[in-house]
């Protein structure tokens, strides 16, 4: 939270990060990655914070920390590179759409997209047999029905509870919980609606990349969200183009936390 606090000084943040050797090492690894391509080696935490910026830093640290904490899930159950590609695409599309819709604090939207699917990892890690049962028979156009039938709750609900335990903001928790039925969101209808669009756009991107047949994920977008957000398919296409360019840089950082 200190990283997100606009009143914290670089030195205060650096002192806090230095207390966690793993976090400090991860930050320096990020600062010296090809993603930034700084001309000289970055050797100190304050320098890394100054160059990267505190908002972007918090996003990157969060992504790599979460990725490393779930790195030991059975690879037969989930391809972690594909999982994070979907989440990064969702976050980037969501942030772009937020800017287009003139939503304030678009970095928050990127974080929502990045973390929106953690419930799936929780189930894969905690009850792999049930997860296998869900993944084997999931109907693509409404997987949450199968999740509800097997578990008694959905991946989205599970993810929201995890984010609540982590004491992340209620707007973030709410958007994740209601990503499949955004009009029912209790706190931030706009964030839930943008996540609804972005996650389906990311699924479409994955389908295009792998050249696989299947349900048209764009058709699964609830028509209500277009009216509510005042966005359209052209806006979404621009967001997808942006994400396709930006995603590889971020994925390199996350991938290094997995392997």
C-alpha positions in Angstrom: 0.0 0.0 0.0 2.9 2.4 0.6 3.9 2.0 -3.0 0.5 3.2 -4.0 0.6 6.1 -1.5 1.3 9.3 -3.3 2.8 10.9 -0.1 5.5 8.2 0.4 9.0 9.2 -0.6 11.2 7.2 -2.8 13.5 6.6 0.2 10.6 5.3 2.4 9.5 2.9 -0.3 13.1 1.8 -0.9 13.5 1.0 2.9 10.3 -1.0 2.9 11.3 -3.0 -0.2 14.8 -3.6 1.1 13.3 -5.5 4.1 12.0 -8.2 1.7 15.0 -9.8 -0.1 12.8 -11.5 -2.6 10.9 -8.4 -3.5 14.1 -6.3 -3.7 15.7 -8.9 -6.1 12.5 -9.0 -8.2 12.4 -5.2 -8.5 16.1 -5.0 -9.6 15.5 -7.8 -12.1 12.5 -5.9 -13.5 14.5 -2.6 -13.7 17.3 -4.4 -15.6 15.1 -6.3 -18.0 14.9 -5.7 -21.7 11.4 -4.3 -21.0 13.0 -1.0 -19.9 16.4 -1.3 -21.7 18.0 1.4 -19.5 21.5 2.3 -20.8 23.2 1.6 -17.5 22.9 -1.2 -14.9 20.4 -0.3 -12.2 22.0 -1.4 -8.9 19.9 0.4 -6.2 16.3 0.2 -5.1 15.7 4.1 -5.0 17.1 4.4 -8.5 14.8 1.6 -9.8 11.8 3.3 -8.2 12.7 6.7 -9.6 13.2 5.4 -13.2 10.2 3.0 -13.3 7.7 5.2 -11.3 5.7 4.0 -8.3 2.4 3.2 -10.0 3.9 1.0 -12.7 6.3 -0.5 -10.1 3.4 -1.6 -7.9 1.7 -3.3 -10.9 4.8 -5.1 -12.0 5.7 -6.2 -8.5 2.2 -7.4 -7.9 2.1 -9.4 -11.1 5.4 -11.1 -10.6 4.7 -11.8 -6.9 1.4 -13.4 -7.7 2.8 -15.4 -10.6 5.7 -16.8 -8.4 3.3 -17.8 -5.6 1.2 -20.0 -7.9 4.2 -21.3 -10.0 3.9 -24.9 -8.6 0.5 -25.8 -10.0 0.4 -29.0 -12.0 1.3 -28.1 -15.6 -1.1 -30.8 -16.8 -4.0 -28.8 -15.4 -3.0 -25.3 -16.7 -0.5 -23.8 -19.1 0.7 -20.9 -16.8 2.2 -18.9 -19.7 -1.2 -19.0 -21.5 -3.0 -18.2 -18.2 -0.9 -15.1 -17.6 -1.1 -14.1 -21.3 -4.9 -14.0 -20.9 -4.7 -11.9 -17.7 -2.2 -9.5 -19.1 -4.2 -9.1 -22.3 -7.3 -8.5 -20.1 -5.6 -5.9 -18.1 -4.2 -4.0 -21.1 -7.5 -4.1 -23.0 -9.3 -2.9 -19.8 -6.8 0.0 -19.3 -7.1 1.1 -22.9 -10.9 1.0 -22.8 -10.9 2.9 -19.5 -8.8 5.7 -21.1 -11.2 5.7 -24.1 -14.2 6.0 -21.7 -12.4 8.6 -19.7 -12.4 6.6 -16.5 -10.2 8.1 -13.8 -7.3 6.0 -12.3 -6.9 3.6 -15.3 -4.0 1.8 -13.5 -6.5 0.4 -11.1 -8.3 -1.1 -14.2 -5.1 -2.8 -15.3 -4.7 -4.4 -11.9 -8.3 -5.7 -12.0 -7.7 -7.3 -15.3 -4.4 -8.8 -14.2 -6.0 -10.4 -11.1 -9.5 -11.2 -12.4 -8.9 -14.9 -12.9 -7.1 -15.9 -9.8 -10.1 -17.9 -8.5 -9.3 -20.5 -11.2 -5.7 -20.8 -9.9 -7.1 -21.2 -6.3 -9.3 -24.1 -7.3 -6.5 -25.7 -9.4 -4.1 -25.5 -6.4 -6.6 -26.4 -3.7 -8.9 -29.0 -5.2 -7.2 -30.2 -8.4 -9.6 -33.2 -8.9 -12.7 -30.9 -8.9 -10.8 -28.5 -11.2 -10.1 -31.4 -13.6 -13.8 -32.3 -13.5 -14.8 -28.8 -14.4 -12.1 -28.3 -17.2 -13.0 -31.7 -18.8 -16.6 -30.9 -19.5 -16.8 -27.1 -19.4 -19.2 -25.6 -22.0 -17.2 -22.6 -23.5 -20.1 -20.2 -23.7 -21.0 -20.5 -19.9 -18.2 -22.2 -17.9 -19.5 -20.7 -14.7 -22.5 -23.0 -14.7 -20.2 -26.1 -14.5 -18.1 -24.4 -11.8 -21.3 -23.8 -9.8 -22.5 -27.3 -10.3 -19.2 -28.9 -9.2 -18.0 -26.5 -6.5 -21.1 -24.7 -5.3 -19.4 -21.4 -6.4 -17.7 -19.9 -9.4 -14.1 -19.1 -10.1 -15.0 -15.5 -10.1 -16.6 -15.7 -6.6 -13.5 -17.6 -5.4 -11.2 -15.0 -6.8 -13.2 -12.1 -5.2 -12.9 -13.8 -1.8 -9.1 -14.2 -2.2 -8.7 -10.5 -3.1 -10.9 -9.6 -0.1 -8.6 -11.6 2.2 -5.6 -9.7 0.6 -7.5 -6.5 1.6 -7.5 -5.1 -1.9 -10.0 -2.3 -2.6 -13.7 -3.2 -2.6 -14.1 -1.8 -6.1 -11.6 -4.3 -7.4 -13.2 -7.2 -5.4 -16.7 -6.2 -6.7 -15.6 -6.0 -10.4 -14.0 -9.5 -10.2 -17.1 -11.0 -8.4 -19.5 -9.7 -11.0 -17.4 -10.0 -14.2 -20.0 -12.4 -15.7 -23.0 -10.4 -14.8 -21.7 -6.8 -14.6 -25.2 -5.2 -14.3 -25.4 -6.8 -10.8 -22.2 -5.1 -9.5 -22.8 -3.4 -6.2 -20.0 -0.8 -6.1 -18.5 0.0 -9.6 -20.7 -1.0 -12.5 -18.2 0.7 -14.9 -15.3 -1.5 -13.8 -17.3 -4.7 -13.9 -18.6 -3.8 -17.4 -15.1 -3.0 -18.7 -13.8 -6.3 -17.2 -16.6 -8.2 -18.9 -15.6 -6.8 -22.3 -11.9 -7.1 -21.7 -11.8 -10.7 -20.6 -13.8 -11.8 -23.6 -11.6 -9.8 -25.9 -8.6 -11.5 -24.3 -10.2 -15.0 -24.9 -10.8 -14.0 -28.5 -7.1 -12.9 -28.8 -6.0 -16.3 -27.5 -8.2 -18.1 -30.0 -6.8 -16.1 -32.9 -3.2 -16.6 -31.7 -3.7 -20.4 -31.5 -5.9 -20.5 -34.5 -8.4 -22.7 -32.8 -12.1 -23.2 -33.5 -14.8 -22.6 -30.9 -17.3 -20.2 -29.6 -17.1 -16.6 -30.7 -16.2 -14.9 -27.5 -17.1 -11.4 -28.8 -20.7 -12.7 -29.3 -20.7 -13.6 -25.6 -20.4 -9.9 -24.5 -23.6 -8.8 -22.8 -25.2 -6.1 -25.1 -26.0 -4.1 -21.9 -22.3 -3.2 -21.4 -22.0 -1.4 -24.7 -24.8 1.0 -23.8 -23.6 1.5 -20.3 -19.9 2.2 -21.1 -20.8 4.1 -24.4 -18.0 2.0 -26.1 -18.3 0.1 -29.3 -16.6 -2.7 -31.2 -14.2 -0.3 -32.9 -13.0 0.9 -29.5 -12.4 -2.8 -28.5 -10.5 -3.5 -31.8 -8.2 -0.6 -31.0 -7.7 -1.9 -27.4 -6.9 -5.4 -28.8 -4.2 -3.9 -31.2 -2.7 -2.0 -28.2 -2.6 -5.1 -26.1 -1.0 -7.3 -28.8 1.9 -4.8 -29.0 2.3 -4.2 -25.2 1.7 -7.7 -23.8 5.0 -9.4 -24.8 7.1 -7.0 -22.7 5.1 -7.6 -19.5 4.9 -11.4 -20.2 8.6 -11.6 -20.3 8.8 -10.3 -16.7 6.0 -12.6 -15.4 7.4 -15.6 -17.2 10.8 -15.1 -15.5 9.0 -15.4 -12.1 7.5 -18.8 -13.2 10.6 -20.6 -14.4 
